[in-house]
């Protein structure tokens, strides 16, 4: 028996943490510039969460009614 697919050991967890940091940190810096709290960047961990945040950032002026 070879471990049932766990051949990577703890490397998978480390890879996921690095990936999460690489996604969260840019959103953490960008969101306050659009008037959105920093903690919302944690939504980017959820699948399609980053895509939703990008849509919110892209159309933020449309959602505010053109206020700037």
Secondary structure, DSSP 8 states (H G I E B T S, - for coil): ---SS-TTTTHHHHHHHHHHHHHHHHHHHHGGGGT--GGGGGGGGSTTHHHHHHHHHHTHHHHTTT--
